[in-house]
Amino acid sequence: MTDHAAARRNMVSGQIRTNRVTDERLIEAMEEIPRERFVPHARRGVAYVDEDVEIASGRYLMEPMVLARLVQEATIAPDDVVLDVGCGTGYATAVMSRLAGTVIALDVDGALAAEAERALSEVSADNAIVVTGPLAEGYVRQAPYDVILLGGAVDHLPEALAEQLAEGGRVVGVLREAGTVGQATLWARHRGVLSNRTLFEASLPPLPGIARPVRFEF
């Protein structure tokens, strides 16, 4: 039987603290949240490995180090409103719920959203709200957001998500165009202008429903 508490401590000491993650609030959240609760029973033995863990067909729990570094770059404040795009079973939502005022967890998959709701309730993430809908459209009813986390790789930032970002707000995610290495990226809005910068190289599976339309040239 896996000692999940020991595995969680090892994850934090071996994957998080050693990879430029210094935000103690974030570290405490990752020490506290039982990551194994957010993966299927058959995969709980690998919940703390340093790679993406499959939670459904084509859907993955983000590698712990990549998640930690993205969330740290988002600089979430205690009163921030956060949108978790592609929340899956809700692990990133649970972590961010310990840092933010409110977290909206959005997924297109109703079954994953239902599981996220159950798991978040079990870990007392009372400030998290789970909703369903197309990921590229965000969730305008709770906008604007101070922080938006993209839970998988995208080839662009959808306009609807950009429009739901508050002044001074930040988007973090992995930008990966076809045939290129993924780049963890921070977008920020200042004086109405959205700019972005590359943070580090990262590889993530793609988010469903966020891709540029294919253009045919004759």
Secondary structure, DSSP 8 states (H G I E B T S, - for coil): ---HHHHHHHHIIIIIGGGT---HHHHHHHHHS-GGGGS-GGGGGGTTSSS-EEEETTEEE--HHHHHHHHHHHT--TT-EEEEET-TTSHHHHHHHTTSSEEEEEES-HHHHHHHHHHHHHTT-TTEEEEES-GGG--GGG--EEEEEEEEEESS--HHHHHTEEEEEEEEEEE--TTS--EEEEEEEETTEEEEEEEEE----B-TT---------
